[in-house]
């Protein structure tokens, strides 16, 4: 065996072996999540990302370096999920750009390609943090550069790179205090180390089972109408008031109270010139009459939701033909894609005007490919994407960069409540830059807390956490820990509310009864009489409550 260079066949074997080793370790890597929540997903995200590329590599019968590089780059970019998966895809993208024109790779060529991969990955992250997968990747590339010129064979070269990467990973808790407090190394860095470990096994000739390289993706679904059995108020009523003069806050509050007296599912957002209104009611005319006292009405729309339900079977039969026809129609000006999980939350986004939902979020991060498929199905010139999870934003950005025929605007929403607030603040008459600015401003005023349970013992944010404890997790860390859901939720909200707070929105999950949710709502209403408390059935898994304060 020539131990001074590798060709495309050996590199292919190394890549597939690295993918297989990562897949074998994914659950262990998931458990390295800093927060002891039941949806740690770094290992899963990285595995599904690399498996997407491995599927394309496995389909090559006699790869040369260029076809192999294209398969790895294209497959990982489109299959990238979560921040760790996107960073891995960028590392692979940069590396393959460095080798695609070569026939054989010696140590200097490999080192140069690794450096290019690190540069590409760092550019993809707006604010890179040390003590992460990026740190491990850079350390490996730096060590490769140090060893390359003097390397007599690739055996010692690869071993030296791996040893230095392993030592760097062990130091990540010293670079990120949150890792040290939780007693773990960086999960993304561990995932990358497992890819390296498997690749070295492949270099030494370890057999690879090609049948491993298949992965399922979460589905993209068009939102279905609300079930008739759930319809208390029959008319979905929307309109915009063109104000004659700005409304004082107390008048806005009275208008909201009036809408609440005649319906539910109320959305009301106001500025100095317009008021945007959405309400489910049995008396649309009463809503219009009251609104006319404030100014002229525009974009009035009434949908009979009961009639929609009765026509559902007909609509389903016509759906395929309609979707085909939509592709031939001129595109509309604006379209919206949102990531959501839970029937109740999905219904809220539909009512706000979202065209397509991508089912995913905490328990399964959508891939760049999922985003691209959704973009293709929304027939609009400008499409706004709401990731609603900090771990999905990079994949959405990657889809944006791969789209050439539409303007894609990724609104950096990190939570479902932020996505709802951003969607509410959209104004059709504004341009895309102005809308993005107003949406970004809206989400900056949303504090989000989530109630879930701990899956292991740990210590974080100076709080002792035991397996089975209920945790209240805020935007910046753990806000409350205890054994009782109601008590933890109340303590968490107490940390979120301040003197400027006006609205508390509670979205209860699939494992919470309506009775328990109403008990929490009543308690918050009593504790914070100056705030309006809104209760919504979210239906989300894993998280008992999503609670926002604005």
DRENBAZA-531060 format. One line per field, with one value per residue (C-alpha): residue number from 1; residue in three letters; z, y, x. Coordinates in Angstrom, 2 decimals. Each point is the difference from the previous one (the first is absolute). Layout:
// DRENBAZA-531060
n <- NUM  ...
res <- ala  ...
w <- Z  ...
v <- Y  ...
u <- X  ...
//
This chain:
// DRENBAZA-531060
n <- 1  2  3  4  5  6  7  8  9  10  11  12  13  14  15  16  17  18  19  20  21  22  23  24  25  26  27  28  29  30  31  32  33  34  35  36  37  38  39  40  41  42  43  44  45  46  47  48  49  50  51  52  53  54  55  56  57  58  59  60  61  62  63  64  65  66  67  68  69  70  71  72  73  74  75  76  77  78  79  80  81  82  83  84  85  86  87  88  89  90  91  92  93  94  95  96  97  98  99  100  101  102  103  104  105  106  107  108  109  110  111  112  113  114  115  116  117  118  119  120  121  122  123  124  125  126  127  128  129  130  131  132  133  134  135  136  137  138  139  140  141  142  143  144  145  146  147  148  149  150  151  152  153  154  155  156  157  158  159  160  161  162  163  164  165  166  167  168  169  170  171  172  173  174  175  176  177  178  179  180  181  182  183  184  185  186  187  188  189  190  191  192  193  194  195  196  197  198  199  200  201  202  203  204  205  206  207  208  209  210  211  212  213  214  215  216  217  218  219  220  221  222  223  224  225  226  227  228  229  230  231  232  233  234  235  236  237  238  239  240  241  242  243  244  245  246  247  248  249  250  251  252  253  254  255  256  257  258  259  260  261  262  263  264  265  266  267  268  269  270  271  272  273  274  275  276  277  278  279  280  281  282  283  284  285  286  287  288  289  290  291  292  293  294  295  296  297  298  299  300  301  302  303  304  305  306  307  308  309  310  311  312  313  314  315  316  317  318  319  320  321  322  323  324  325  326  327  328  329  330  331  332  333  334  335  336  337  338  339  340  341  342  343  344  345  346  347  348  349  350  351  352  353  354  355  356  357  358  359  360  361  362  363  364  365  366  367  368  369  370  371  372  373  374  375  376  377  378  379  380  381  382  383  384  385  386  387  388  389  390  391  392  393  394  395  396  397  398  399  400  401  402  403  404  405  406  407  408  409  410  411  412  413  414  415  416  417  418  419  420  421  422  423  424  425  426  427  428  429  430  431  432  433  434  435  436  437  438  439  440  441  442  443  444  445  446  447  448  449  450  451  452  453  454  455  456  457  458  459  460  461  462  463  464  465  466  467  468  469  470  471  472  473  474  475  476  477  478  479  480  481  482  483  484  485  486  487  488  489  490  491  492  493  494  495  496  497  498  499  500  501  502  503  504  505  506  507  508  509  510  511  512  513  514  515  516  517  518  519  520  521  522  523  524  525  526  527  528  529  530  531  532  533  534  535  536  537  538  539  540  541  542  543  544  545  546  547  548  549  550
res <- unk  unk  unk  unk  unk  unk  unk  unk  unk  unk  unk  unk  unk  unk  unk  unk  unk  unk  unk  unk  unk  unk  unk  unk  unk  unk  unk  unk  unk  unk  unk  unk  unk  unk  unk  unk  unk  unk  unk  unk  unk  unk  unk  unk  unk  unk  unk  unk  unk  unk  unk  unk  unk  unk  unk  unk  unk  unk  unk  unk  unk  unk  unk  unk  unk  unk  unk  unk  unk  unk  unk  unk  unk  unk  unk  unk  unk  unk  unk  unk  unk  unk  unk  unk  unk  unk  unk  unk  unk  unk  unk  unk  unk  unk  unk  unk  unk  unk  unk  unk  unk  unk  unk  unk  unk  unk  unk  unk  unk  unk  unk  unk  unk  unk  unk  unk  unk  unk  unk  unk  unk  unk  unk  unk  unk  unk  unk  unk  unk  unk  unk  unk  unk  unk  unk  unk  unk  unk  unk  unk  unk  unk  unk  unk  unk  unk  unk  unk  unk  unk  unk  unk  unk  unk  unk  unk  unk  unk  unk  unk  unk  unk  unk  unk  unk  unk  unk  unk  unk  unk  unk  unk  unk  unk  unk  unk  unk  unk  unk  unk  unk  unk  unk  unk  unk  unk  unk  unk  unk  unk  unk  unk  unk  unk  unk  unk  unk  unk  unk  unk  unk  unk  unk  unk  unk  unk  unk  unk  unk  unk  unk  unk  unk  unk  unk  unk  unk  unk  unk  unk  unk  unk  unk  unk  unk  unk  unk  unk  unk  unk  unk  unk  unk  unk  unk  unk  unk  unk  unk  unk  unk  unk  unk  unk  unk  unk  unk  unk  unk  unk  unk  unk  unk  unk  unk  unk  unk  unk  unk  unk  unk  unk  unk  unk  unk  unk  unk  unk  unk  unk  unk  unk  unk  unk  unk  unk  unk  unk  unk  unk  unk  unk  unk  unk  unk  unk  unk  unk  unk  unk  unk  unk  unk  unk  unk  unk  unk  unk  unk  unk  unk  unk  unk  unk  unk  unk  unk  unk  unk  unk  unk  unk  unk  unk  unk  unk  unk  unk  unk  unk  unk  unk  unk  unk  unk  unk  unk  unk  unk  unk  unk  unk  unk  unk  unk  unk  unk  unk  unk  unk  unk  unk  unk  unk  unk  unk  unk  unk  unk  unk  unk  unk  unk  unk  unk  unk  unk  unk  unk  unk  unk  unk  unk  unk  unk  unk  unk  unk  unk  unk  unk  unk  unk  unk  unk  unk  unk  unk  unk  unk  unk  unk  unk  unk  unk  unk  unk  unk  unk  unk  unk  unk  unk  unk  unk  unk  unk  unk  unk  unk  unk  unk  unk  unk  unk  unk  unk  unk  unk  unk  unk  unk  unk  unk  unk  unk  unk  unk  unk  unk  unk  unk  unk  unk  unk  unk  unk  unk  unk  unk  unk  unk  unk  unk  unk  unk  unk  unk  unk  unk  unk  unk  unk  unk  unk  unk  unk  unk  unk  unk  unk  unk  unk  unk  unk  unk  unk  unk  unk  unk  unk  unk  unk  unk  unk  unk  unk  unk  unk  unk  unk  unk  unk  unk  unk  unk  unk  unk  unk  unk  unk  unk  unk  unk  unk  unk  unk  unk  unk  unk  unk  unk  unk  unk  unk  unk  unk  unk  unk  unk  unk  unk  unk  unk  unk  unk  unk  unk  unk  unk  unk  unk  unk  unk  unk  unk  unk  unk  unk  unk  unk  unk  unk  unk  unk  unk  unk  unk  unk  unk  unk  unk  unk  unk  unk  unk  unk  unk  unk  unk  unk  unk  unk  unk  unk  unk  unk  unk  unk  unk
w <- 0.00  -0.96  3.33  -1.36  -2.05  -0.25  -3.12  -0.44  0.79  3.36  0.85  -0.77  2.35  2.70  -0.32  0.19  2.95  1.78  -0.67  1.32  3.21  0.62  -0.54  2.52  2.64  -0.62  3.12  2.23  -1.61  0.51  3.73  0.12  -0.39  2.58  1.02  1.30  -2.19  -1.72  -3.50  -0.17  -3.74  -0.96  -0.79  -1.98  -1.97  -0.89  -0.92  -2.29  -1.62  -0.77  -0.97  -2.65  -1.56  0.62  -1.98  -3.02  0.48  0.39  -3.36  -1.86  -1.73  -0.94  1.45  -1.02  2.28  -1.71  0.08  3.59  1.07  -1.65  1.70  3.44  -0.36  -1.59  2.24  3.25  -0.94  -0.88  2.88  2.67  3.21  3.08  0.65  0.47  -3.25  -1.96  1.37  -0.90  -3.53  -0.36  1.21  -2.63  -2.66  0.53  0.16  -3.24  -1.78  0.93  -1.46  -2.92  -2.69  1.30  -0.79  3.10  3.37  2.00  3.48  -1.18  -2.25  2.81  2.43  -2.48  -0.59  3.73  0.43  -2.80  1.71  3.28  -1.76  -1.74  3.23  1.99  -2.68  0.27  3.70  0.86  3.49  0.30  3.55  1.22  1.79  -2.76  -3.09  -1.74  2.57  -0.43  -3.80  0.06  2.39  -2.30  -3.04  1.81  1.06  -3.56  -1.27  2.60  -0.90  -3.78  -1.43  2.18  -0.17  -1.25  -0.22  0.54  2.88  2.42  -1.61  0.68  3.49  0.89  -1.22  1.92  3.23  -0.08  -0.79  2.90  2.38  -1.17  0.53  3.56  0.60  -1.27  3.55  0.86  -2.95  0.64  3.70  -0.70  -1.15  3.14  2.25  -1.76  0.08  -3.76  -3.02  -3.05  -1.74  -3.50  0.56  1.18  -3.15  -2.20  1.92  -0.72  -3.70  0.19  1.93  -2.56  -2.93  1.39  0.36  -3.65  -1.00  1.63  -2.01  2.37  -1.86  -0.40  -0.18  -2.80  1.04  3.02  -2.14  -0.20  2.10  0.14  -0.02  1.76  -2.32  -1.28  0.26  -1.16  2.91  0.20  1.02  3.60  0.94  0.18  3.47  1.33  -1.55  2.63  -2.03  -3.67  -1.85  -0.33  -0.31  -1.00  -0.87  0.29  1.49  -1.66  3.06  -0.12  2.97  2.24  2.59  3.64  1.76  2.17  -3.11  -1.58  3.20  -0.12  -3.64  0.86  2.87  -2.39  -2.49  2.86  0.89  -3.48  -0.93  0.54  -1.74  0.11  -1.58  0.22  -0.83  -0.25  -0.92  -0.57  -3.45  -0.13  2.14  -1.25  1.31  -0.05  1.94  -0.07  0.60  -0.81  -0.63  -2.47  -0.51  3.64  -0.32  -3.15  1.57  3.02  -2.19  -2.18  2.98  -0.24  -3.75  -3.43  -0.55  -2.47  -0.99  1.54  -0.16  1.47  -0.27  1.05  1.82  0.29  -3.72  -0.53  1.98  -1.99  -3.25  1.14  -1.87  -3.23  0.56  0.69  -3.28  -1.84  1.84  -2.48  -2.97  1.95  1.00  -3.61  -1.09  2.63  -1.60  -3.22  1.65  0.49  3.39  2.81  1.62  3.40  1.36  3.42  1.23  3.68  2.03  2.49  2.20  1.54  -1.62  2.04  -0.82  -3.67  -0.02  1.40  -2.77  -2.63  1.29  -0.14  -3.69  -0.18  -3.34  0.97  3.24  0.43  2.79  2.24  2.63  3.23  -0.53  -3.67  -1.61  -3.67  -2.56  -2.63  -2.52  1.88  -0.20  -3.72  -0.66  1.90  -1.92  -3.28  1.00  1.03  -3.14  1.11  -1.01  3.59  2.62  3.73  1.99  3.75  1.40  3.57  1.45  0.33  -1.23  -3.33  -1.04  -1.68  -2.10  -1.08  -0.92  -2.02  -1.90  -0.65  -1.46  -2.27  -1.39  -3.10  -1.39  3.09  2.70  3.23  3.31  3.09  3.04  2.92  2.28  2.71  1.55  -1.10  1.84  -1.79  -3.31  0.86  0.98  -3.17  -2.21  1.72  -0.67  -3.78  -2.01  -3.73  -1.01  1.35  -1.91  0.97  1.79  1.98  0.92  1.10  2.19  1.62  0.47  1.57  2.32  0.93  0.90  2.11  2.33  0.48  2.98  -0.24  2.69  -0.43  2.56  -0.41  2.06  0.67  -1.39  2.18  3.12  -0.59  1.25  -2.16  0.62  3.67  0.27  1.05  -2.40  0.50  -2.50  -0.16  1.27  -1.74  -1.56  -1.13  -2.76  -1.09  -2.92  1.84  2.31  2.79  1.82  2.35  1.16  2.12  0.12  -0.74  -3.48  1.21  2.57  -2.42  -2.67  2.49  1.15  -3.59  -0.97  3.09  -1.40  -3.40  0.91  0.62  0.28  -3.79  -0.57  -1.53  -1.37  1.32  -2.55  1.12  -2.51  1.66  -1.39  -0.87  3.47  1.87  0.68  -0.73  3.68  1.09  -2.64  1.16  3.58  -1.07  -2.03  2.95  2.33  -2.35  -0.49  3.75  0.52  -2.88  -0.29  -2.09  -2.69  -2.45  0.25  -3.18  0.11  -3.14  -0.69  -1.64  -0.14  -0.02  1.23  2.61  1.34  2.41  -0.50  -2.30  1.66  -1.44  1.63  -2.07
v <- 0.00  3.46  1.80  3.39  0.89  -0.91  -0.09  0.51  -3.63  0.13  3.44  -1.34  -2.93  2.34  2.28  -2.84  -1.55  3.37  0.28  -3.49  0.62  3.24  -1.81  -2.65  2.63  2.42  -0.82  0.33  3.37  1.09  -0.60  2.52  2.82  2.72  0.28  -3.35  0.27  -3.02  1.30  0.19  -0.29  0.87  -3.60  -0.49  3.23  -0.74  -3.60  0.91  2.67  -2.32  -2.88  2.22  0.34  -3.65  -1.06  1.89  -1.31  -3.56  0.30  0.72  -3.10  1.16  3.47  2.37  2.88  2.52  -2.18  -1.03  3.62  1.00  -2.84  0.84  3.74  -0.08  -2.77  1.58  3.52  -1.07  -2.44  2.35  0.17  2.11  2.24  -2.92  -1.60  3.25  0.56  -3.59  0.54  3.15  -1.78  -2.67  2.58  1.87  -3.19  -1.36  3.30  -0.41  -3.50  -0.23  0.86  -2.42  -3.67  -1.12  1.68  0.18  1.50  3.65  -0.26  -1.45  2.68  2.78  -1.45  -0.26  3.65  0.99  -1.95  1.84  3.40  -0.85  -1.14  3.07  2.27  -1.76  0.83  3.61  -0.08  -3.02  -1.29  -1.68  -3.31  -1.39  -2.18  2.92  -0.02  -3.73  0.35  2.90  -1.83  -3.03  2.17  1.89  -3.28  -1.32  3.09  -0.46  -3.65  0.10  0.97  -2.39  -2.88  -3.18  -1.93  0.59  -2.48  2.23  3.11  -1.10  -1.26  3.36  1.92  -2.24  0.17  3.81  0.22  -2.35  2.09  3.19  -1.52  -0.90  3.69  1.35  0.19  2.46  2.17  -0.04  0.21  -1.38  -3.27  -0.18  0.62  -2.71  -2.42  -0.69  0.69  1.73  -2.38  1.34  -0.34  -3.57  -0.71  1.32  -2.09  -3.12  0.85  0.26  -3.29  -1.82  1.54  -1.29  -3.46  0.26  1.00  -3.17  -2.09  -0.53  -1.33  2.33  -1.14  2.12  -0.86  2.32  3.10  0.71  2.57  1.11  3.68  1.78  0.70  3.36  0.35  2.50  1.13  -1.55  1.86  -0.06  -2.84  1.04  -1.53  2.59  3.00  2.11  3.22  -0.55  2.97  0.67  3.80  2.11  3.66  3.01  3.31  3.09  2.23  3.59  0.66  -2.17  -2.01  0.36  -3.23  0.01  0.18  -2.90  -1.97  0.79  -1.08  -3.28  -0.56  0.61  -2.55  -2.45  0.43  -1.04  -2.64  -1.59  -0.62  3.73  1.56  3.78  2.02  3.77  2.82  3.69  -0.51  -3.41  -2.73  -3.58  -2.18  -3.71  -1.51  -3.09  1.12  -0.75  3.71  1.49  3.05  1.00  -0.10  2.16  2.51  0.52  0.28  2.66  2.35  0.14  0.44  -1.51  -3.77  -1.78  -3.61  -1.28  -3.78  -2.39  -3.78  -2.34  -2.67  -2.41  0.20  -0.58  -3.20  -1.23  0.65  -1.70  -3.25  1.88  2.11  -3.06  -1.52  3.19  0.59  -1.59  1.83  3.25  -0.35  -0.69  3.06  2.18  -0.70  1.56  3.05  3.24  -0.02  2.07  2.67  -1.64  -3.54  -1.47  -3.21  -0.88  -2.86  -1.25  -2.97  -0.74  0.29  3.03  1.97  -0.95  1.25  3.35  0.42  -0.93  2.62  2.59  -0.70  -2.50  -1.84  -3.12  -1.58  -2.15  -2.44  -0.14  2.18  -1.28  -3.72  -0.12  2.92  0.43  -0.24  2.47  -2.33  0.31  3.77  -0.11  -2.24  2.42  2.98  -1.77  -0.58  3.59  2.01  3.43  2.53  0.62  -2.74  0.52  -3.00  -0.26  -2.69  0.42  -1.77  1.23  -3.40  0.37  3.51  -1.12  -2.62  2.66  2.35  -2.77  -0.57  3.74  0.02  -2.95  1.68  2.15  0.70  1.45  2.51  -1.96  1.84  -2.01  1.66  -1.06  -1.31  -2.32  -1.04  -0.66  3.11  2.12  -1.42  0.86  3.54  0.47  -1.22  2.34  2.99  -0.58  2.84  -0.69  3.62  0.07  -1.17  -3.11  1.86  2.11  -3.07  -1.89  2.94  0.19  -3.79  -0.01  2.80  -1.94  -3.18  1.97  0.84  -3.64  -1.97  -3.75  -2.67  -3.75  -2.59  -3.55  -2.75  -1.00  -3.28  -0.14  1.42  3.09  3.47  3.07  3.72  -0.69  -2.29  -3.64  -2.03  -3.62  -2.42  0.50  3.60  2.56  2.81  3.48  0.99  3.64  1.67  0.06  -3.01  -1.84  2.28  -2.47  -3.62  -2.07  -3.01  1.73  1.31  2.82  1.25  -0.11  1.82  2.71  0.43  0.16  2.67  2.01  0.17  1.14  2.68  3.57  3.38  0.36  -3.37  0.15  -3.45  -3.51  -2.73  -3.62  -2.89  -3.35  -3.28  -3.36  -1.41  2.77  -0.08  3.03  0.11  0.24  2.64  2.10  -0.28  1.47  2.72  0.94  0.13  2.27  2.25  0.41  0.62  2.46  2.04  2.62  -2.62  -1.66  -3.79  -1.96  -3.80  -2.10  -3.73  -0.59  -3.79  -0.07  -3.12  -0.07  3.48  0.26  3.75  2.65  3.38  3.39  3.42  3.19
u <- 0.00  1.26  0.00  1.10  -3.12  -3.67  -2.16  -3.76  -0.77  1.79  -1.45  -3.48  0.58  1.30  -3.02  -2.52  1.78  -0.06  -3.72  -0.64  1.94  -1.90  -3.29  1.00  0.81  -2.90  -2.04  3.05  0.76  -3.63  0.44  2.87  -2.54  0.70  -3.63  -1.34  -3.11  -1.61  0.74  3.79  0.58  3.61  0.87  -3.19  0.47  3.61  -0.84  -2.89  2.18  2.88  -2.34  -1.55  3.44  0.86  -3.08  1.32  3.54  -1.26  -1.79  3.27  1.34  3.49  0.54  2.74  0.94  -2.31  -3.13  0.75  0.48  -3.27  -1.91  1.36  -0.53  -3.44  -1.33  1.16  -1.13  -3.53  -0.27  1.39  -2.04  0.56  2.98  2.39  -1.17  0.34  3.50  0.94  -1.35  2.08  3.13  -0.63  -0.82  3.26  2.05  -1.44  0.61  3.62  0.35  -2.43  2.57  2.63  0.58  1.91  0.29  3.22  0.38  0.46  -3.08  -2.11  1.22  -0.82  -3.49  -0.62  0.97  -2.37  -2.77  0.56  0.01  -3.28  -1.65  1.06  -1.45  -3.37  -0.37  -0.79  1.53  2.33  0.53  3.15  -0.40  -2.23  0.25  1.71  2.80  0.60  -0.03  2.47  2.32  0.01  0.73  2.78  1.62  -0.28  1.83  2.76  0.54  -0.56  3.39  1.99  -2.49  1.68  -3.25  -3.73  -0.26  1.92  -1.51  -3.59  0.85  1.58  -3.06  -2.38  1.99  0.10  -3.74  -0.74  2.11  -1.72  -3.44  1.00  0.81  -3.33  -1.46  2.79  -1.00  -3.76  -0.93  -3.46  1.61  2.11  -2.99  -2.01  2.94  0.10  2.19  -1.45  -2.39  0.70  3.73  -0.53  -1.98  2.78  2.54  -2.09  0.05  3.80  0.21  -2.14  1.90  3.30  -1.57  -1.03  3.51  1.28  -2.46  -2.93  -3.04  -2.99  -3.63  -1.50  -3.56  0.43  -0.10  -3.71  -1.87  -3.61  -0.96  -2.85  -2.90  -1.13  -3.75  -2.53  -2.11  -3.45  -3.20  -1.10  -2.33  -3.65  -0.37  2.48  -1.74  -1.76  0.03  -0.71  1.49  3.72  -0.01  2.99  0.43  2.28  -1.11  1.54  0.06  -1.17  2.29  2.18  -1.93  1.01  0.88  -3.12  -2.21  1.92  -0.61  -3.74  -0.17  1.75  -2.48  -2.90  1.37  0.45  -3.67  -1.16  2.60  3.40  3.35  0.60  3.05  0.27  3.10  0.03  2.34  -0.65  -1.55  -1.67  -1.53  0.14  -2.84  -0.79  -2.91  -2.22  -3.56  -3.64  -0.61  2.54  -2.19  0.35  3.80  -0.18  -2.41  2.24  3.09  -1.63  -0.07  3.80  0.47  -0.48  0.22  2.26  0.71  -3.23  -0.30  -2.59  0.30  -2.80  1.98  -2.95  -0.54  3.70  -0.24  -3.01  1.85  3.19  -0.61  -0.58  3.08  2.11  -1.12  0.94  3.27  2.38  -1.49  0.03  3.64  0.93  -1.95  1.68  3.33  -1.31  -1.54  1.98  1.70  -1.48  2.12  0.52  0.03  0.70  1.61  0.11  1.41  -2.57  -0.81  -3.39  -3.43  -1.04  3.13  -0.31  -3.58  1.11  2.57  -2.57  -2.40  2.76  0.53  2.88  -0.04  1.92  1.11  3.05  -0.67  3.02  1.59  1.53  -0.47  1.02  1.80  -0.99  2.77  1.11  -1.69  -3.30  0.31  0.76  -3.01  -2.25  1.42  -0.74  -3.63  -0.75  -0.78  1.16  2.65  1.11  -0.20  0.48  1.22  -0.56  2.38  -1.39  3.03  3.58  1.18  -1.84  1.08  3.24  -1.82  -2.52  2.86  1.61  -3.26  -0.21  3.51  -0.84  -3.16  0.44  -3.47  -1.73  0.86  0.33  -0.04  0.88  -1.52  2.27  -2.76  1.34  -3.32  -3.58  -1.32  2.59  -1.23  -3.60  0.97  2.05  -2.85  -2.45  2.25  0.12  -1.55  -0.62  0.52  3.56  3.06  1.93  2.80  -2.45  -2.06  3.10  0.99  -3.43  -0.12  3.45  -1.07  -3.15  1.86  2.49  -2.88  -1.07  1.31  -0.60  -0.03  -0.46  -1.05  1.33  1.64  3.62  1.37  3.12  1.61  2.14  0.81  -0.51  -0.49  0.82  -3.03  0.07  -2.14  -1.05  -1.47  -3.77  0.10  -2.19  2.06  -0.94  2.44  0.18  1.74  3.33  -0.12  -1.81  -2.44  -1.72  0.28  -2.39  -2.29  -3.33  -0.89  -2.25  2.49  2.94  -2.04  -0.98  3.61  1.23  -2.54  0.94  3.54  -1.29  -2.57  1.11  -1.70  -0.19  -1.71  -3.49  -0.88  0.65  -0.77  -0.23  0.09  -0.64  1.33  -1.46  0.70  -1.84  -3.73  -2.16  -0.91  3.65  0.71  -2.93  1.23  3.34  -1.74  -2.21  3.00  1.95  -3.04  -0.28  3.73  0.37  -3.24  1.81  0.71  -2.36  0.31  -0.78  -0.43  0.43  0.03  3.39  0.10  3.82  1.84  2.77  -0.73  -2.94  -0.25  1.41  -0.49  0.83  0.04  -0.16
//
